[in-house]
């Protein structure tokens, strides 16, 4: 008969509570053709904690429950089926910086955590990984934020970031037209216009958009882009180590 007493010995471990519950996630990808990619949908559904996957011709949306490191693996799931993709809601950024001592990693992470739109930060030696909506986090602020905290911005390793000069063919052409047209190019995640300097800063999936595609898109709205010198592309970063995470206060 059951005595109602717990068995002697070690107490059973409580189930691990997920860091994220029911987060709505968006993943921008470069399509094979004009149809939604079924192979991407299947790959995402295999990731633990993923549900409600829907795929349009350029974007996948889903609901995720689990840990931050697992969320970053959604990009790896796309890469496993030969699809170039990047999280946008929330986006996953990796910034490399220079500092006098590696022990300053947490200070750099604290500085970046104060950027509007950043929701979770992971110090990692001379790099910092962080999450935040691609529409809310302005990548132009990375270098100035680090400089204000006494660090030198080295590079954005998770994406390709280009700042290009532009020139309208005639007066009256709105810079917003250029921004909207660039956002239609597969692989471009964000475009920020500086009308005073006549520049546009473009955030894109690594190894994706060619200079000719940017120039051609701009010409459709009667604007000339000057690509300049291209930067080197580096491998995608590994998933963040949750043991060194630093949440935004």
C-alpha positions in Angstrom: 0.0 0.0 0.0 1.2 3.5 -0.8 2.3 5.2 2.5 2.2 8.7 0.8 5.9 9.3 1.7 8.5 10.2 -0.8 11.1 7.5 -1.5 14.4 7.9 0.3 17.5 9.0 -1.6 18.1 11.9 -4.0 15.2 14.2 -4.7 14.1 14.2 -8.3 15.4 17.2 -10.3 12.8 19.8 -11.3 12.3 20.1 -15.0 14.3 22.8 -16.7 12.3 25.9 -17.3 12.8 27.3 -20.8 14.3 30.7 -21.1 11.9 31.6 -23.8 8.2 30.8 -24.0 6.0 31.2 -27.1 8.3 33.8 -28.8 7.1 34.7 -32.3 10.2 34.5 -34.6 10.8 35.6 -38.2 13.6 34.3 -40.5 14.4 36.1 -43.8 15.8 33.8 -46.5 17.0 33.9 -50.1 14.5 31.8 -52.1 15.3 29.2 -54.7 12.3 30.4 -56.8 9.1 32.3 -56.4 7.4 29.6 -54.3 7.7 29.1 -50.6 10.5 26.7 -49.7 9.1 23.4 -48.3 12.6 22.1 -47.4 13.1 25.1 -45.2 9.8 24.5 -43.4 10.7 20.8 -42.8 14.1 21.8 -41.5 12.7 24.4 -39.1 10.1 22.0 -37.8 12.8 19.6 -36.7 14.3 22.1 -34.3 13.3 21.4 -30.7 10.8 23.9 -29.4 9.5 25.1 -32.8 5.8 25.1 -33.7 3.4 26.9 -36.1 5.9 27.2 -39.0 4.6 29.1 -42.0 6.8 30.0 -45.0 6.3 32.7 -47.6 8.5 33.2 -50.7 11.1 35.3 -48.7 10.3 34.8 -45.0 9.6 32.0 -42.5 7.5 32.7 -39.3 7.2 30.4 -36.3 6.7 30.1 -32.6 9.6 29.1 -30.4 10.0 27.9 -26.8 13.4 27.0 -25.4 16.8 28.5 -24.8 18.5 31.4 -26.5 21.3 29.2 -27.9 18.7 27.0 -29.5 17.0 30.0 -31.1 20.3 30.9 -32.8 20.4 27.4 -34.3 17.5 28.2 -36.5 19.9 29.8 -38.9 22.0 26.6 -38.8 18.9 24.6 -39.7 18.5 26.7 -42.9 22.1 26.3 -43.7 21.9 22.5 -43.4 19.5 22.5 -46.4 21.7 24.9 -48.4 19.5 28.0 -47.7 21.1 31.4 -46.8 19.0 32.9 -44.1 19.1 35.2 -41.1 16.9 35.8 -38.1 15.1 39.2 -38.1 12.6 38.9 -35.2 14.8 38.8 -33.2 18.0 39.2 -35.2 21.2 37.5 -34.0 24.2 39.9 -34.1 27.9 39.2 -33.4 30.2 42.2 -33.0 34.0 41.9 -32.7 35.8 44.6 -30.7 39.3 45.4 -29.5 40.2 45.9 -25.8 43.2 46.1 -23.6 42.2 43.0 -21.6 39.9 40.1 -22.3 38.4 40.6 -18.9 36.7 43.7 -20.2 34.3 41.5 -22.3 31.4 42.0 -19.8 31.9 45.7 -19.9 31.6 45.7 -23.7 28.5 43.5 -23.5 26.9 45.9 -20.9 27.5 48.8 -23.3 25.9 47.0 -26.3 23.0 45.9 -24.1 22.0 49.5 -23.7 21.4 50.0 -27.5 17.6 50.4 -28.1 16.1 47.1 -29.3 18.7 44.8 -27.8 17.0 42.1 -25.6 19.7 39.6 -24.7 23.5 39.7 -24.7 26.3 37.0 -24.5 29.9 38.1 -23.9 32.4 35.8 -25.7 36.0 36.9 -25.4 36.7 39.6 -28.0 33.2 39.2 -29.4 29.7 39.9 -28.1 26.6 38.0 -29.4 23.2 39.6 -28.9 19.6 39.4 -30.0 17.2 42.2 -31.0 14.7 43.1 -33.6 16.3 44.0 -37.0 13.8 46.8 -37.3 14.7 48.2 -33.8 18.5 47.7 -33.6 20.4 50.2 -35.7 23.8 48.7 -36.7 25.2 52.2 -37.2 25.2 52.6 -33.4 27.6 49.6 -32.7 30.8 51.5 -33.4 29.8 54.7 -31.5 28.4 52.7 -28.6 31.6 50.8 -28.1 33.8 53.9 -28.6 31.8 55.6 -25.9 32.6 52.8 -23.5 36.3 52.9 -24.4 36.4 50.0 -26.9 37.3 49.9 -30.6 34.8 48.4 -33.0 36.5 45.9 -35.3 33.7 44.4 -37.4 30.2 43.0 -37.5 30.8 39.3 -38.0 27.2 38.0 -38.2 26.1 40.0 -41.2 27.6 42.1 -44.0 27.3 45.8 -43.3 27.9 48.3 -46.2 27.7 52.1 -46.2 27.4 53.3 -49.7 27.2 56.8 -51.3 24.3 57.6 -53.6 23.3 60.3 -56.0 19.8 60.9 -57.3 19.5 61.5 -61.0 17.3 64.6 -60.6 15.8 66.8 -57.8 12.6 65.6 -56.2 13.6 61.9 -55.9 12.8 60.8 -52.4 15.5 58.9 -50.5 12.7 56.7 -49.0 12.2 55.3 -52.5 15.7 54.0 -52.5 15.3 52.4 -49.1 12.0 50.7 -50.0 13.5 49.3 -53.3 16.6 48.0 -51.6 14.5 46.1 -49.0 12.9 44.1 -51.8 16.3 42.7 -52.8 16.6 39.1 -51.4 19.2 39.0 -48.7 18.8 42.7 -47.6 17.5 42.9 -44.0 17.7 46.6 -43.3 18.6 49.9 -45.1 19.2 53.2 -43.3 19.4 56.5 -45.3 21.4 59.5 -44.3 20.1 62.3 -46.7 22.5 64.9 -45.3 25.6 62.7 -46.1 23.9 61.1 -49.2 24.7 57.6 -47.9 22.8 54.4 -47.3 23.9 51.8 -44.7 22.7 48.3 -45.7 22.5 45.2 -43.5 22.4 42.0 -45.4 22.8 38.2 -45.1 26.5 37.3 -45.5 27.7 36.0 -48.9 24.4 37.0 -50.5 23.9 40.3 -52.3 26.2 41.3 -55.1 27.2 44.9 -55.9 25.5 44.6 -59.3 22.2 43.8 -57.6 22.4 46.8 -55.4 23.3 49.1 -58.3 20.5 47.7 -60.5 17.9 48.1 -57.7 18.9 51.7 -57.2 18.7 52.5 -60.9 15.1 51.4 -60.9 14.3 54.4 -58.7 16.6 56.8 -60.6 19.5 56.7 -58.1 23.1 55.8 -58.7 24.9 53.8 -55.9 28.7 53.9 -55.5 29.6 50.5 -53.9 33.3 51.3 -53.2 35.5 48.6 -51.8 33.9 45.4 -50.6 34.7 44.1 -47.2 35.8 40.5 -46.5 33.2 38.0 -45.4 33.9 35.7 -42.4 32.3 32.5 -41.3 29.0 32.7 -39.4 29.5 32.8 -35.6 28.8 29.8 -33.4 25.8 29.7 -31.1 26.2 31.8 -28.0 27.3 30.1 -24.8 24.4 30.6 -22.4 26.8 30.1 -19.4 28.3 33.6 -20.2 25.0 35.4 -21.0 24.2 38.8 -19.7 20.6 39.9 -20.0 19.5 43.4 -20.6 18.2 45.1 -17.5 
